[in-house]
Amino acid sequence: MKRYPGEEVPGLAPAGSLFARLRAACLTEWTAYIDHAFVRQMGEGTLREECFRHYLGQDYLFLIHFARAYGLAAFKAENLETLRAAGLGMASILDEMGLHVDFCRRWGLGASELEALPESRATLAYTRYVLEKGLSGDLLDLYVALSPCMVGYAEIGLALKPLSGPDHPYREWIDQYAGEAYGDVARASVATLDDLMARRGGVGRMPDLIRTFREATRLEADFWRMSLDRAD
């Protein structure tokens, strides 16, 4: 029987957790995502403002669909604990959207202007992939598709935190995802994955779950690339 070991993700996922195992199985794609040029430039403070602005606009639209995905998770919840987890995920996303609006007000963009933006192809591809996984699969499929975003942003925030200072142009973004509140959301996502795996999974599901995790991670990297290139 094939084993899928996974090392600890410090502060976020214990060794052997489903998230750690999925991350380890897709380490090439994961590294391309969390160490993307967009992320490195943001940490260095050299990312062009127009790229960050393009990212924020598309990410606002992205988060609307991810909030819907957690609504779908709530609908599919089999017990109160899973229902609460879906509610926590949705609340976190709505909080993220507030940060985006605060940033974009500096450029004269409010929530209504953000909602009216056209979706890029990268936004369409990623959000529809996650929603399709939730519609065609079960809760475990959906949470695996969500996890590169929900946990990956916490890992990125913690990695960039030492680079952030009072005058860093992206300090607020970094502080949001490196903060304890978002860390709690990421750790709750990791725990929910383990709970769902215990109740609905088994080693026979791992190949399909790895494929889902890998594709979602690739789509995350594509989202960074779209933002860096300011592509439609």
C-alpha positions, 0 to 999 in steps of 0.5 A: 500500500502506497504511503503519503507522508507529510512533514509538519508545516510549522504553526499551521499543520501537524506532521501526518495531517492530510494537508501536510501529506497533500502538500508534500505530494505536490511540493513542486507545484506548492513551491511554485505557488508560495515562492512565486515572483509575485510573492517574492516581489511583494515581500521585497516591497518591489511589486509594482502598485498596478500589479497589486491593484489588479490582483486586489480587484480580481481577488475581490471577485475570486472571494465572492465565489469562495464565499459561495463555495463555503455556502455550498459546504454549509449546505452539504454539512452532515453535522453541526461541527462541519456547519460551524466550520463552513460558517467560519470559512465564510466569515473569514472570506467576508473579512478579507473582502473588507481589507480589499475595499479599504485598500482600493478606496485609495484609488477611488474604487469602492465595493460596487466598482470592484463587483463590476470588474470583469473576471479574468480568465484566471479568476474564472478558471480557478473559482469555477474549478473549486465550485465544480469540485464541490458540486460533483464531489463531497465535502472532502473534495470541496475542502481539498480544493479550497485548502491551497488558498485557505492555508497557503495564504497563511504560510505565505503571510508567515514567510513574509512577516519578517520582511515587513516593517512600518514603511513596507508598502504591503504591510497591511496585506502581510499582517492580515495573513500572518496574523493570529486570526487568519492563522486560526482559520487556516488551522481550522481548515487543516483540522476539518480536512482531517475530520472529513478524511477520517469520516469519508476518506481512506488511502484509496482516495488519496490519488484523486485528492492529490490531483485536486490539490495539485490542480488547485495549487497550479491555479493559484500560481496562475492567479499570481501570474495573471496579477503580475502580467495584469492579464485579462 
